[in-house]
Amino acid sequence: MKGKRFKCLGLTLCCVAAAPVMWGCGNSSDGKTEIEIVQYKPEAANYFKMVEEEFNSTHDNIHLTISSPNDAMTILKTRFIREDYPDIIGIGGDINYSYFVDADILTDVSGYEGMKEINEGYLEIAEALELVPVDGTYIIPYVANAAGVLYNREMFEEHGWEIPETWDEMLSLCGEIQAEGILPFYFGFKDTWTCLAPWNAMVVELAPADTTKQVNKGQTTFTEQYRELADKYLQLLPYGPDDPFAYGYNDACTAFARGESAMYAIGSYATPQILSVNPDLKIDSFVMPACDDKDGRTLNSGIDLGFCVSAACENKEAAWEVLDFLYADENLQKYIDAQNAVPCKKGEFTLSPMLDGMSEFIKNGNMTDYQDHYYPSEMSVDALLQTLLLEKDTDGFLATFDTNWQRYNRDIIRMVQDYEASHGSAN
């Protein structure tokens, strides 16, 4: 059931939700409508510079400006407090999007014609990110990424290794690779955020997709849902380097690129970095098999970039025209090519061969979002995972996870309880 919004008063953006909307699309001195986009992916800055130039050269009535700052979330939140809203916001499908929806600063885009062409799986992922059910849709998914296992295709073909489809097959493969004197996995756990990659890829098969919402409603605990996951994560460690905490993300990408391991548990976003070291490397991927039921397989994929229209935008028609340009097949394909991304739009797009092993899951819409998209940044789950991997104390890790969740999510938990008291059980 969807219904009236409940503002989460503990969120940083609560002051924004209460503030009147004052800024929006305006007209420049030459009569053109000004549209501003702020998007959060600096690594795609060159693509968006191209989009800006091509749009402005082909449109006489609208002038488009696109910014791709290094710390977009901080900049956006600061601007929101000043009531200085960009017309279009490019963000990922994570907890920040959830906060923005709750703060009531976004436009319902469900009436935008382009929504009809978006893959239903990603629309469902977007809806699941709502802290409590709300009327409308507030993001147009653009591209997604996928996390699982990247592998050295030539190495696998040379040794005749089979792609695993269950957890037991995964461990058996690791043992087989190790027995041939080759390192199965490279890890870069010195950078704490990389600890989330295997975790996210495994949790989609081992815990319910709505685990965090169940916890918020008091229906379960992380100790109950994450124990098998934590234990299996620790089982991967012996198949990596002796000291995985001595190496960072760049080290791991470089080592995998140079053939120092057969596999790398990371998302598709790592391939440009890997290929910058070894452009000739033949990379493929497969879904991390964390369970022993082949029918329970699912791909860890989420909205890597989507576009929201600010409620402050006064000229929505101009915003729709800009979005039409962004979502044109030829422009979306350029982004896919540049970033090895997965399109959220339906259609015949050419994907990177590095996604061949995941293509059937993508085609069939068999995707489950990253659970860390529901984790508040203040909780530092990546650091908790690093501690788990260092200390190998599953009980301590789970107890801390449950305790910290209650601490950092108390406002959201209260909001969920208030919603359910008024509306009944939220789906």
C-alpha positions as CSV (number, residue, x, y, z in Angstrom):
1,M,0.0,0.0,0.0
2,K,1.3,3.5,-0.9
3,G,0.2,6.5,0.9
4,K,1.1,9.8,2.5
5,R,4.8,10.4,3.2
6,F,6.2,10.4,6.7
7,K,9.2,12.7,7.0
8,C,12.2,11.1,8.8
9,L,13.1,13.9,11.2
10,G,16.5,12.5,12.0
11,L,17.8,12.9,8.5
12,T,20.2,15.6,7.4
13,L,17.8,16.8,4.8
14,C,14.8,17.4,7.2
15,C,15.4,21.1,7.0
16,V,15.1,20.9,3.2
17,A,11.8,19.1,3.4
18,A,10.4,21.9,5.5
19,A,11.8,24.7,3.3
20,P,9.7,26.4,0.6
21,V,10.8,25.8,-3.0
22,M,12.2,28.9,-4.5
23,W,14.6,28.0,-7.2
24,G,14.0,26.4,-10.6
25,C,14.4,26.5,-14.3
26,G,14.9,30.0,-15.6
27,N,15.5,31.8,-18.8
28,S,18.8,33.2,-19.8
29,S,19.3,36.7,-21.2
30,D,19.2,35.4,-24.8
31,G,15.7,33.9,-24.3
32,K,16.8,30.3,-23.9
33,T,15.5,28.1,-21.0
34,E,18.4,27.2,-18.7
35,I,18.5,23.6,-17.5
36,E,21.2,22.5,-15.1
37,I,22.2,18.9,-14.3
38,V,24.4,17.9,-11.4
39,Q,25.4,14.3,-11.6
40,Y,27.5,12.3,-9.2
41,K,29.8,10.2,-11.4
42,P,33.1,12.2,-12.0
43,E,34.5,9.3,-14.0
44,A,31.8,9.9,-16.6
45,A,32.6,13.6,-16.9
46,N,33.9,13.4,-20.4
47,Y,30.7,11.7,-21.6
48,F,28.5,14.3,-20.1
49,K,30.7,17.1,-21.5
50,M,30.0,15.6,-24.9
51,V,26.3,15.4,-24.2
52,E,26.2,19.0,-23.1
53,E,28.0,20.2,-26.3
54,E,25.9,18.1,-28.6
55,F,22.6,19.1,-27.0
56,N,23.4,22.8,-27.1
57,S,24.5,22.6,-30.7
58,T,21.2,21.0,-31.8
59,H,18.7,22.9,-29.6
60,D,17.9,26.6,-30.0
61,N,15.5,27.0,-27.2
62,I,17.3,25.4,-24.3
63,H,20.8,25.8,-22.9
64,L,22.1,22.8,-20.9
65,T,24.8,22.9,-18.3
66,I,26.1,19.6,-16.8
67,S,28.3,19.5,-13.7
68,S,30.2,16.3,-12.6
69,P,31.9,17.3,-9.3
70,N,34.1,15.0,-7.4
71,D,32.0,15.2,-4.2
72,A,28.6,15.6,-5.7
73,M,26.6,14.4,-2.7
74,T,28.1,16.9,-0.3
75,I,27.7,19.7,-2.9
76,L,24.1,18.7,-3.5
77,K,23.1,18.5,0.2
78,T,24.8,21.9,0.8
79,R,22.8,23.4,-2.1
80,F,19.6,21.9,-0.9
81,I,20.0,23.6,2.4
82,R,20.4,26.9,0.6
83,E,17.3,26.1,-1.5
84,D,19.5,26.1,-4.6
85,Y,18.2,23.2,-6.5
86,P,19.6,21.9,-9.9
87,D,16.8,21.1,-12.4
88,I,17.9,17.5,-12.9
89,I,19.9,15.4,-10.4
90,G,21.9,12.4,-11.5
91,I,22.4,10.0,-8.6
92,G,22.7,6.3,-7.9
93,G,20.0,4.1,-6.4
94,D,21.2,4.1,-2.9
95,I,20.4,5.5,0.6
96,N,20.9,9.1,-0.6
97,Y,18.1,8.6,-3.2
98,S,16.0,7.3,-0.4
99,Y,16.7,10.4,1.7
100,F,15.9,12.7,-1.2
101,V,12.5,11.0,-1.8
102,D,11.7,11.3,1.9
103,A,12.7,15.0,1.9
104,D,10.0,15.7,-0.8
105,I,12.3,17.6,-3.1
106,L,11.8,15.5,-6.2
107,T,9.1,15.5,-8.9
108,D,6.9,12.5,-9.6
109,V,8.2,11.3,-13.0
110,S,5.8,8.5,-13.5
111,G,4.0,10.5,-16.2
112,Y,7.2,10.9,-18.2
113,E,6.7,9.1,-21.5
114,G,10.2,7.6,-21.3
115,M,9.3,5.6,-18.2
116,K,7.4,3.1,-20.5
117,E,10.8,2.0,-21.9
118,I,12.5,1.3,-18.6
119,N,13.2,-2.3,-17.6
120,E,10.6,-3.2,-15.0
121,G,13.2,-4.9,-12.8
122,Y,15.0,-1.5,-12.2
123,L,11.7,0.3,-11.5
124,E,11.0,-2.3,-8.9
125,I,14.5,-1.7,-7.4
126,A,13.7,2.0,-7.3
127,E,10.4,1.4,-5.5
128,A,12.1,-0.8,-3.0
129,L,14.4,2.0,-2.0
130,E,11.6,4.1,-0.6
131,L,11.9,4.3,3.2
132,V,8.1,3.8,3.4
133,P,5.8,3.4,0.4
134,V,5.0,6.7,-1.3
135,D,2.8,7.6,-4.3
136,G,4.6,8.1,-7.6
137,T,8.1,7.4,-9.0
138,Y,11.0,9.8,-8.5
139,I,13.9,8.4,-10.5
140,I,14.3,7.4,-14.1
141,P,16.9,4.6,-14.1
142,Y,19.6,5.2,-16.7
143,V,22.3,2.5,-16.3
144,A,23.1,-0.2,-13.9
145,N,26.2,-2.1,-12.9
146,A,26.6,-5.7,-11.9
147,A,28.7,-7.3,-9.3
148,G,29.9,-10.9,-9.2
149,V,33.2,-12.5,-10.3
150,L,35.4,-11.3,-13.1
151,Y,37.6,-14.0,-14.5
152,N,40.5,-14.4,-16.9
153,R,38.9,-16.1,-19.9
154,E,42.1,-17.3,-21.5
155,M,43.3,-18.8,-18.2
156,F,40.0,-20.6,-17.7
157,E,40.1,-22.0,-21.3
158,E,43.7,-23.1,-21.0
159,H,43.0,-25.1,-17.8
160,G,39.6,-26.3,-18.7
161,W,38.0,-24.8,-15.6
162,E,34.2,-24.8,-15.5
163,I,32.1,-21.9,-14.3
164,P,30.6,-22.8,-10.9
165,E,26.8,-22.6,-10.3
166,T,26.7,-23.5,-6.6
167,W,28.7,-22.6,-3.5
168,D,30.2,-26.1,-3.3
169,E,31.3,-25.8,-7.0
170,M,32.8,-22.4,-6.2
171,L,34.9,-23.8,-3.4
172,S,35.8,-26.9,-5.5
173,L,37.0,-24.6,-8.3
174,C,39.1,-22.5,-5.9
175,G,40.8,-25.7,-4.7
176,E,41.4,-26.8,-8.2
177,I,43.0,-23.5,-9.2
178,Q,45.1,-23.4,-6.0
179,A,46.3,-26.9,-6.6
180,E,47.8,-25.8,-9.9
181,G,49.8,-23.1,-8.1
182,I,47.6,-20.2,-9.2
183,L,45.9,-17.7,-6.9
184,P,42.1,-18.1,-7.2
185,F,41.2,-14.6,-6.0
186,Y,42.9,-11.2,-5.6
187,F,41.5,-9.0,-2.8
188,G,42.2,-5.3,-2.2
189,F,40.8,-5.1,1.4
190,K,43.2,-2.3,2.4
191,D,40.5,-0.1,0.9
192,T,37.6,-0.9,3.1
193,W,34.9,-0.2,0.5
194,T,36.2,-3.2,-1.5
195,C,35.1,-5.5,1.3
196,L,31.5,-4.7,0.2
197,A,31.9,-6.2,-3.3
198,P,31.9,-10.0,-2.4
199,W,29.5,-9.3,0.4
200,N,26.9,-7.7,-1.9
201,A,27.3,-10.4,-4.6
202,M,26.7,-13.1,-2.1
203,V,24.0,-11.6,0.1
204,V,21.5,-11.5,-2.8
205,E,21.3,-15.3,-2.8
206,L,21.6,-15.8,1.0
207,A,19.3,-13.2,2.6
208,P,15.9,-11.8,1.6
209,A,16.1,-8.7,-0.7
210,D,14.1,-6.7,1.9
211,T,16.2,-7.8,4.9
212,T,16.8,-4.2,6.1
213,K,13.0,-3.4,5.9
214,Q,12.2,-6.6,7.8
215,V,14.7,-5.5,10.5
216,N,13.2,-2.0,10.6
217,K,9.7,-3.6,11.2
218,G,11.1,-5.8,14.0
219,Q,10.4,-9.0,12.1
220,T,14.0,-10.3,12.1
221,T,17.6,-9.5,13.0
222,F,20.8,-9.3,11.0
223,T,22.2,-12.0,13.3
224,E,19.5,-14.3,12.0
225,Q,19.8,-13.4,8.3
226,Y,23.5,-12.8,7.9
227,R,25.2,-15.6,9.8
228,E,25.5,-18.0,6.8
229,L,26.7,-15.1,4.7
230,A,29.4,-14.0,7.2
231,D,30.6,-17.6,7.5
232,K,30.8,-18.2,3.8
233,Y,32.6,-14.9,3.3
234,L,35.3,-16.0,5.7
235,Q,35.6,-19.3,3.7
236,L,36.9,-17.2,0.7
237,L,39.9,-15.7,2.5
238,P,42.2,-18.7,2.1
239,Y,41.9,-18.5,-1.6
240,G,43.2,-14.9,-1.8
241,P,46.7,-13.4,-1.1
242,D,48.3,-14.1,2.2
243,D,47.7,-10.6,3.4
244,P,44.7,-9.2,1.5
245,F,44.7,-6.1,3.8
246,A,48.1,-5.0,2.4
247,Y,46.6,-4.3,-1.0
248,G,44.2,-1.7,-2.1
249,Y,41.7,-1.5,-5.0
250,N,44.3,-0.3,-7.5
251,D,46.8,-3.0,-6.4
252,A,44.1,-5.7,-6.9
253,C,43.1,-4.4,-10.3
254,T,46.7,-4.3,-11.4
255,A,47.5,-7.8,-10.1
256,F,44.4,-9.3,-11.8
257,A,45.3,-7.4,-15.0
258,R,48.8,-9.0,-15.0
259,G,47.4,-12.5,-14.5
260,E,48.4,-12.9,-10.9
261,S,45.0,-14.4,-10.0
262,A,42.3,-16.3,-12.0
263,M,39.4,-14.3,-10.6
264,Y,38.5,-11.0,-8.9
265,A,35.3,-10.6,-6.9
266,I,34.3,-7.0,-7.9
267,G,31.7,-5.2,-9.9
268,S,31.7,-4.4,-13.6
269,Y,32.8,-0.9,-12.8
270,A,36.4,-2.2,-12.2
271,T,37.0,-3.2,-15.8
272,P,38.1,0.2,-17.1
273,Q,40.8,0.3,-14.4
274,I,41.9,-3.3,-15.1
275,L,42.1,-2.7,-18.9
276,S,44.1,0.5,-18.4
277,V,46.8,-1.8,-17.1
278,N,46.4,-4.6,-19.7
279,P,44.2,-3.6,-22.6
280,D,44.6,-7.1,-24.2
281,L,43.2,-9.0,-21.2
282,K,40.2,-11.1,-22.1
283,I,37.8,-10.6,-19.2
284,D,34.5,-12.4,-18.7
285,S,32.2,-12.6,-15.6
286,F,29.8,-14.8,-13.8
287,V,27.3,-14.5,-11.0
288,M,28.7,-15.3,-7.6
289,P,27.2,-18.6,-6.6
290,A,26.6,-18.3,-2.9
291,C,23.8,-20.9,-2.5
292,D,23.5,-24.5,-3.4
293,D,20.2,-24.2,-5.2
294,K,20.7,-23.3,-8.9
295,D,17.1,-22.1,-9.0
296,G,17.9,-19.6,-6.3
297,R,20.5,-17.8,-8.4
298,T,20.2,-14.1,-9.0
299,L,22.5,-11.3,-10.3
300,N,23.6,-8.5,-7.9
301,S,22.7,-5.4,-9.9
302,G,21.5,-2.0,-9.0
303,I,20.8,1.4,-10.4
304,D,24.3,2.9,-10.9
305,L,22.9,6.2,-12.3
306,G,19.4,7.6,-12.7
307,F,18.0,11.0,-13.2
308,C,15.6,12.8,-10.9
309,V,13.8,16.1,-11.7
310,S,13.8,18.6,-8.9
311,A,10.4,19.7,-7.6
312,A,11.8,23.3,-8.0
313,C,12.1,23.0,-11.8
314,E,9.6,25.4,-13.2
315,N,9.9,24.3,-16.8
316,K,9.3,20.6,-16.8
317,E,8.8,20.4,-20.5
318,A,12.4,21.6,-21.0
319,A,13.6,19.0,-18.5
320,W,11.7,16.2,-20.4
321,E,13.4,17.4,-23.6
322,V,16.8,17.1,-22.0
323,L,16.0,13.6,-20.7
324,D,14.7,12.5,-24.1
325,F,18.1,13.4,-25.5
326,L,20.0,11.6,-22.7
327,Y,17.8,8.4,-23.2
328,A,18.1,8.4,-26.9
329,D,19.4,4.9,-27.9
330,E,22.5,6.3,-29.6
331,N,23.5,8.4,-26.6
332,L,22.8,5.7,-24.1
333,Q,24.9,3.3,-26.1
334,K,27.8,5.8,-26.0
335,Y,27.6,5.7,-22.2
336,I,27.4,1.9,-22.1
337,D,30.5,1.7,-24.3
338,A,32.5,4.3,-22.2
339,Q,31.6,2.8,-18.8
340,N,30.9,-0.9,-19.5
341,A,27.5,-0.3,-18.1
342,V,24.2,-2.1,-18.2
343,P,21.3,-0.2,-19.8
344,C,18.1,0.2,-17.7
345,K,16.2,1.0,-20.8
346,K,14.7,-1.8,-22.9
347,G,16.1,-2.3,-26.4
348,E,18.8,-3.8,-28.5
349,F,21.9,-2.5,-26.9
350,T,25.4,-3.9,-27.4
351,L,26.9,-4.8,-24.0
352,S,30.6,-5.3,-23.2
353,P,31.8,-8.9,-23.8
354,M,32.9,-8.8,-20.2
355,L,29.2,-9.1,-19.2
356,D,28.6,-12.2,-21.4
357,G,28.4,-14.5,-18.4
358,M,25.7,-12.3,-16.8
359,S,23.7,-11.6,-19.9
360,E,21.0,-14.2,-19.4
361,F,20.3,-12.8,-15.9
362,I,20.1,-9.3,-17.3
363,K,17.9,-10.3,-20.2
364,N,15.5,-12.2,-18.0
365,G,15.3,-9.4,-15.4
366,N,16.7,-11.8,-12.7
367,M,18.4,-9.1,-10.7
368,T,18.5,-8.1,-7.0
369,D,19.7,-4.8,-5.6
370,Y,22.9,-4.3,-3.6
371,Q,21.9,-4.5,0.1
372,D,24.5,-1.8,1.0
373,H,22.2,0.6,-0.9
374,Y,20.1,0.5,2.2
375,Y,22.9,0.9,4.7
376,P,23.5,4.5,6.1
377,S,27.0,5.7,5.5
378,E,27.4,6.7,9.1
379,M,27.3,3.0,10.0
380,S,30.5,2.3,8.0
381,V,29.5,-1.3,7.1
382,D,32.6,-1.5,5.0
383,A,34.8,-1.0,8.1
384,L,32.7,-3.6,10.0
385,L,33.3,-6.1,7.2
386,Q,37.0,-5.4,7.2
387,T,37.0,-6.1,11.0
388,L,35.1,-9.4,10.4
389,L,37.7,-10.5,7.9
390,L,40.6,-9.5,10.1
391,E,39.3,-10.9,13.4
392,K,37.1,-13.7,12.0
393,D,34.7,-13.2,14.9
394,T,31.2,-13.9,13.3
395,D,29.3,-13.6,16.6
396,G,30.9,-10.2,17.4
397,F,30.4,-8.9,13.9
398,L,26.7,-9.8,13.9
399,A,26.1,-8.4,17.4
400,T,27.7,-5.1,16.4
401,F,25.8,-5.0,13.1
402,D,22.5,-5.3,15.0
403,T,23.5,-2.8,17.7
404,N,24.8,-0.2,15.2
405,W,21.7,-0.6,13.0
406,Q,19.4,0.4,15.8
407,R,21.7,3.3,16.6
408,Y,22.0,4.8,13.1
409,N,18.5,4.0,11.9
410,R,16.4,4.9,14.9
411,D,14.7,7.8,13.0
412,I,13.9,5.5,10.0
413,I,12.7,2.7,12.4
414,R,10.4,5.2,14.1
415,M,9.1,6.4,10.8
416,V,8.4,2.8,9.7
417,Q,6.5,2.1,12.9
418,D,4.5,5.3,12.6
419,Y,3.6,4.4,9.0
420,E,2.5,0.9,9.9
421,A,0.5,2.1,12.8
422,S,-1.4,4.4,10.3
423,H,-1.5,2.2,7.2
424,G,-1.0,-1.4,8.3
425,S,1.9,-3.5,7.1
426,A,4.0,-1.9,4.4
427,N,5.0,-4.1,1.5
